[in-house]
């Protein structure tokens, strides 16, 4: 009997920690209405925020900022939280986002308050939070938005529903974005153009080294033209699933693209993984050395040098879903690991 009691006690003790652990969500979602954002916390520390002030310079909802498991920010701060040494190009490149340069002739990609005449620019307006479910290693955020032409003052061309799935395990953070776009009462045409579709703008340290002149900011946000760039600590390098490296990755196709580099001695990897169900899979990569990292499956004419043309369209009330996985690793990551993550993503039920 005594031995049976000991076995029973050990069994209870082995269960209790698991039960206690399961009660606490490691990933928590905190809605902050006044700040127009939803914070995503892992073990009480910020991972990212869903940020949606569409009436400001930001004409779309984004995830901003985004941090590694060690707390290092991988996204550019400009124009909301300027850091010394950053470029000040493209104020519409903020955090992580999804939009396009030509939707029925309206430019949703380049729109910002830096443009005076925005009559041919579209705005993506956040319209609601559908779901906020924290979890131990995985959490869900469901949101919706309208794609509105004429700078957000005209007609709604598309209704958007997006589900973000956040994963946290060890030194890795994963963001899955599943977005469904539904045309309204008119046909919606996505003309083949360069600027699109799913993108992230990274911190200066993760750019490719460059000797081209540019405009940068100091710690106080004052702009300065720099004729010769200081590439100290600039370490970024693209590497695709097809074995293409550096800026040569631009306009090539692949099931994933990995941007690796260092920030203050921390090895960092950011990989965007395409999904087999996406239109025109595998995607073209609109990956630039200056820090714009994008997957654009819809710009075929540009990227194929006029050899092919897509001009993707949705009939009235027709829907299309796009799925992307972004893997942020504090450390180095192998091709084998990325291939396995891509395989798991392709098989996941979402």
C-alpha positions as CSV (number, residue, x, y, z in Angstrom):
1,X,0.0,0.0,0.0
2,X,2.8,2.3,0.9
3,X,4.5,1.9,-2.5
4,X,1.1,2.5,-4.2
5,X,0.7,5.8,-2.3
6,X,4.2,6.9,-3.3
7,X,3.4,6.2,-7.0
8,X,0.1,8.1,-6.7
9,X,1.8,11.1,-5.1
10,X,4.5,11.2,-7.8
11,X,1.8,11.0,-10.5
12,X,-0.1,13.9,-9.0
13,X,3.1,16.0,-8.7
14,X,3.9,15.3,-12.3
15,X,0.4,16.5,-13.4
16,X,0.2,19.6,-11.2
17,X,3.0,21.7,-12.9
18,X,1.5,21.0,-16.3
19,X,-1.9,22.0,-15.2
20,X,-0.6,25.2,-13.6
21,X,1.5,26.0,-16.7
22,X,-1.5,25.5,-19.0
23,X,-3.6,27.9,-16.9
24,X,-1.4,30.9,-17.8
25,X,-1.3,32.2,-21.3
26,X,2.3,33.0,-22.3
27,X,1.0,35.1,-25.3
28,X,-1.4,37.8,-24.3
29,X,-3.4,40.2,-26.4
30,X,-4.1,43.6,-24.8
31,X,-6.6,46.0,-26.6
32,X,-5.7,49.7,-26.2
33,X,-8.5,51.6,-27.9
34,X,-7.2,55.1,-27.1
35,X,-3.9,54.3,-28.7
36,X,-5.6,52.4,-31.6
37,X,-3.6,49.3,-31.2
38,X,-3.5,45.8,-29.8
39,X,-0.3,44.8,-28.0
40,X,0.9,41.2,-28.3
41,X,2.9,40.2,-25.3
42,X,5.0,37.1,-24.7
43,X,5.8,36.4,-21.1
44,X,4.8,39.9,-20.3
45,X,7.2,41.5,-22.9
46,X,6.1,43.2,-26.1
47,X,6.4,41.1,-29.3
48,X,4.5,43.3,-31.6
49,X,1.4,45.6,-31.8
50,X,-1.5,45.6,-34.3
51,X,-1.5,49.4,-35.0
52,X,-4.4,51.0,-36.9
53,X,-4.4,54.9,-36.9
54,X,-5.6,55.1,-40.6
55,X,-6.2,58.9,-40.4
56,X,-2.5,59.6,-39.7
57,X,0.4,59.3,-42.0
58,X,-0.3,55.6,-41.8
59,X,-3.1,54.8,-44.4
60,X,-3.3,51.1,-43.4
61,X,-3.2,48.8,-40.4
62,X,0.2,47.3,-39.6
63,X,2.1,45.3,-37.1
64,X,4.6,47.7,-35.5
65,X,7.1,47.4,-34.0
66,X,8.2,43.8,-34.2
67,X,10.8,42.4,-31.7
68,X,12.9,39.2,-31.5
69,X,12.6,36.8,-28.5
70,X,15.5,38.8,-26.9
71,X,13.6,42.1,-27.2
72,X,15.5,43.5,-30.2
73,X,13.5,45.7,-32.6
74,X,13.8,44.4,-36.2
75,X,11.5,47.0,-37.8
76,X,12.5,50.6,-38.8
77,X,11.3,53.2,-36.4
78,X,10.7,56.1,-38.8
79,X,8.4,58.0,-39.0
80,X,6.8,57.2,-35.6
81,X,9.8,56.4,-33.5
82,X,12.8,57.8,-35.3
83,X,16.2,56.3,-34.4
84,X,19.6,57.8,-35.2
85,X,21.1,56.6,-38.5
86,X,17.8,55.6,-40.2
87,X,16.9,56.4,-43.7
88,X,13.9,58.8,-44.2
89,X,12.7,57.5,-47.5
90,X,9.2,56.1,-48.1
91,X,7.2,57.2,-45.0
92,X,4.6,54.7,-45.9
93,X,7.0,51.8,-45.2
94,X,6.0,51.0,-41.6
95,X,6.3,47.7,-39.8
96,X,4.6,44.8,-41.5
97,X,1.6,45.3,-43.8
98,X,-0.4,44.0,-46.9
99,X,-1.6,46.3,-49.7
100,X,-1.0,47.0,-53.4
101,X,-0.1,49.8,-55.8
102,X,-2.9,49.5,-58.3
103,X,-6.4,48.4,-57.3
104,X,-8.9,49.6,-59.9
105,X,-6.3,52.3,-60.6
106,X,-6.0,53.5,-57.0
107,X,-2.7,53.3,-55.2
108,X,-3.0,51.7,-51.8
109,X,0.7,51.2,-51.4
110,X,2.2,54.7,-51.6
111,X,-0.5,56.7,-49.8
112,X,0.6,58.9,-46.9
113,X,0.1,62.4,-45.7
114,X,3.4,63.3,-47.4
115,X,1.4,63.4,-50.7
116,X,-0.6,66.5,-51.3
117,X,-3.1,65.3,-53.9
118,X,-4.3,61.9,-52.8
119,X,-7.4,61.7,-55.0
120,X,-6.0,58.6,-56.8
121,X,-4.8,56.9,-53.6
122,X,-6.7,54.3,-51.5
123,X,-6.9,53.9,-47.8
124,X,-7.3,50.7,-45.8
125,X,-9.5,51.5,-42.7
126,X,-9.6,49.2,-39.7
127,X,-13.3,48.5,-39.0
128,X,-13.2,46.1,-36.1
129,X,-11.6,43.5,-33.8
130,X,-13.3,40.2,-34.3
131,X,-11.3,37.9,-32.0
132,X,-8.6,38.1,-29.3
133,X,-7.5,34.8,-28.0
134,X,-4.3,34.4,-26.0
135,X,-2.6,31.1,-25.6
136,X,0.4,29.2,-24.2
137,X,2.5,28.9,-27.4
138,X,-0.1,30.3,-29.9
139,X,-2.5,33.2,-29.9
140,X,-5.1,34.5,-32.4
141,X,-6.1,38.0,-33.4
142,X,-9.0,38.5,-35.9
143,X,-9.6,41.9,-37.4
144,X,-11.5,43.4,-40.4
145,X,-10.9,46.4,-42.6
146,X,-12.3,48.2,-45.7
147,X,-10.2,49.1,-48.8
148,X,-11.6,52.5,-49.8
149,X,-10.7,54.5,-52.9
150,X,-10.2,58.3,-53.1
151,X,-8.1,58.5,-50.0
152,X,-10.7,56.7,-47.9
153,X,-13.5,59.0,-48.9
154,X,-15.0,57.2,-51.8
155,X,-16.2,53.6,-52.5
156,X,-15.3,50.5,-50.7
157,X,-13.7,48.2,-53.3
158,X,-12.7,45.3,-50.9
159,X,-13.8,44.0,-47.6
160,X,-10.9,42.4,-45.7
161,X,-10.9,39.9,-42.9
162,X,-7.5,39.0,-41.4
163,X,-6.5,36.4,-38.9
164,X,-3.0,36.8,-37.2
165,X,-1.7,33.7,-35.5
166,X,1.3,34.4,-33.2
167,X,3.6,31.6,-32.1
168,X,6.4,31.7,-29.5
169,X,8.8,28.9,-28.9
170,X,12.3,29.2,-27.6
171,X,14.3,31.7,-29.7
172,X,11.7,31.8,-32.4
173,X,8.7,34.0,-33.0
174,X,6.3,33.3,-35.9
175,X,3.5,35.4,-37.4
176,X,1.0,33.8,-39.7
177,X,-1.2,36.2,-41.6
178,X,-4.3,34.8,-43.3
179,X,-6.2,37.6,-45.2
180,X,-9.4,37.2,-47.3
181,X,-10.3,40.0,-49.7
182,X,-13.9,40.2,-51.0
183,X,-14.8,42.4,-53.9
184,X,-18.0,44.4,-53.4
185,X,-20.4,45.4,-56.2
186,X,-17.8,46.0,-58.9
187,X,-15.0,43.9,-60.5
188,X,-11.7,44.6,-58.8
189,X,-8.5,44.5,-60.9
190,X,-5.0,44.3,-59.6
191,X,-2.8,45.6,-62.4
192,X,0.7,44.1,-62.7
193,X,2.9,46.6,-60.8
194,X,6.1,46.6,-58.8
195,X,4.9,47.8,-55.4
196,X,3.1,45.1,-53.4
197,X,2.0,43.0,-51.7
198,X,3.0,41.5,-48.3
199,X,5.9,43.4,-46.8
200,X,8.1,44.4,-43.9
201,X,10.5,47.4,-43.6
202,X,13.5,46.4,-41.5
203,X,15.9,48.2,-39.2
204,X,19.0,49.9,-40.6
205,X,21.3,47.2,-39.4
206,X,19.5,44.5,-41.5
207,X,19.9,46.5,-44.7
208,X,22.5,45.4,-47.3
209,X,25.7,47.5,-47.2
210,X,25.4,50.3,-49.9
211,X,27.7,53.1,-51.1
212,X,24.8,55.2,-52.6
213,X,24.0,58.6,-51.1
214,X,20.8,59.0,-49.1
215,X,19.1,61.1,-46.5
216,X,19.3,60.0,-42.9
217,X,18.2,61.3,-39.4
218,X,20.0,61.9,-36.2
219,X,18.7,61.2,-32.7
220,X,16.5,64.3,-32.7
221,X,14.9,63.4,-36.1
222,X,16.8,66.1,-38.0
223,X,17.4,65.0,-41.6
224,X,20.9,65.1,-43.1
225,X,22.0,64.3,-46.7
226,X,24.8,61.8,-46.6
227,X,27.0,61.5,-49.8
228,X,28.9,58.4,-48.6
229,X,27.2,55.9,-46.4
230,X,28.8,54.5,-43.2
231,X,28.2,50.7,-43.5
232,X,29.5,50.0,-40.0
233,X,27.2,47.4,-38.5
234,X,25.1,47.0,-41.7
235,X,24.9,43.3,-42.2
236,X,21.8,42.2,-44.1
237,X,21.8,39.5,-46.7
238,X,18.9,37.8,-48.6
239,X,18.9,34.1,-49.3
240,X,16.1,32.4,-51.1
241,X,14.8,28.8,-51.3
242,X,16.3,28.6,-54.8
243,X,19.8,29.5,-53.5
244,X,19.9,33.1,-54.7
245,X,21.7,35.5,-52.5
246,X,21.9,39.3,-51.8
247,X,20.1,41.9,-53.9
248,X,20.0,39.4,-56.8
249,X,17.0,37.9,-55.1
250,X,14.9,40.8,-56.4
251,X,12.3,39.8,-59.0
252,X,13.1,36.0,-58.6
253,X,10.7,33.4,-57.4
254,X,10.8,31.2,-54.4
255,X,8.8,29.5,-51.7
256,X,10.7,31.4,-49.0
257,X,13.2,34.2,-48.7
258,X,15.4,34.7,-45.6
259,X,17.0,38.0,-44.5
260,X,19.8,37.5,-42.0
261,X,22.1,39.9,-40.2
262,X,23.1,41.2,-36.8
263,X,22.0,43.9,-34.5
264,X,24.4,44.7,-31.6
265,X,25.9,41.3,-31.8
266,X,22.7,39.4,-32.0
267,X,22.3,37.1,-35.0
268,X,18.8,37.6,-36.5
269,X,16.9,35.9,-39.2
270,X,13.6,37.1,-40.8
271,X,12.1,34.6,-43.2
272,X,8.9,35.2,-45.2
273,X,7.3,31.9,-46.4
274,X,4.8,31.7,-49.2
275,X,1.8,29.3,-49.1
276,X,1.0,26.9,-52.0
277,X,-2.6,28.0,-52.1
278,X,-1.7,31.7,-52.8
279,X,-2.2,33.1,-56.3
280,X,0.8,32.7,-58.6
281,X,2.8,30.5,-56.2
282,X,5.7,30.6,-55.7
283,X,5.8,34.4,-55.3
284,X,8.1,36.9,-56.8
285,X,10.4,38.7,-54.3
286,X,10.3,42.5,-54.2
287,X,13.3,42.5,-51.8
288,X,15.4,45.6,-51.8
289,X,18.8,46.2,-50.2
290,X,17.6,49.4,-48.5
291,X,15.4,47.4,-46.1
292,X,12.1,46.8,-48.0
293,X,11.4,43.1,-47.9
294,X,8.2,42.1,-49.8
295,X,6.5,39.2,-51.5
296,X,4.6,40.3,-54.6
297,X,2.8,37.5,-56.5
298,X,0.8,39.9,-58.6
299,X,3.5,42.0,-60.3
300,X,4.4,39.4,-62.9
301,X,4.8,41.7,-65.9
302,X,7.4,43.8,-64.1
303,X,9.3,40.9,-62.5
304,X,9.3,38.7,-65.7
305,X,10.5,41.7,-67.8
306,X,7.3,41.6,-69.9
307,X,7.5,37.9,-70.6
308,X,4.3,37.1,-68.7
309,X,1.3,39.1,-67.5
310,X,-1.2,38.2,-64.7
311,X,-3.6,41.2,-64.1
312,X,-5.3,39.4,-61.3
313,X,-9.1,40.1,-61.0
314,X,-12.0,39.5,-58.7
315,X,-15.5,39.4,-60.0
316,X,-18.2,41.3,-57.9
317,X,-18.6,39.5,-54.5
318,X,-15.7,37.1,-55.3
319,X,-13.1,36.4,-52.6
320,X,-9.5,35.4,-52.5
321,X,-7.3,34.4,-49.5
322,X,-3.6,35.0,-49.1
323,X,-1.5,33.2,-46.5
324,X,2.0,34.2,-45.4
325,X,4.2,33.0,-42.6
326,X,7.0,35.2,-41.1
327,X,9.6,33.5,-39.0
328,X,11.8,35.7,-36.7
329,X,14.7,33.9,-35.2
330,X,17.2,35.2,-32.6
331,X,20.1,33.2,-34.0
332,X,21.0,31.6,-37.3
333,X,18.6,29.3,-39.3
334,X,19.3,26.6,-41.8
335,X,17.7,26.0,-45.2
336,X,16.5,22.6,-43.8
337,X,14.7,24.4,-40.9
338,X,13.1,26.8,-43.3
339,X,12.0,24.0,-45.6
340,X,10.4,22.2,-42.6
341,X,8.7,25.4,-41.5
342,X,7.4,25.9,-45.0
343,X,6.2,22.3,-45.2
344,X,4.4,22.6,-41.8
345,X,2.8,25.9,-42.9
346,X,1.5,24.3,-46.1
347,X,-0.1,21.5,-44.1
348,X,-1.5,23.6,-41.2
349,X,-5.3,24.0,-41.0
350,X,-6.2,27.7,-40.9
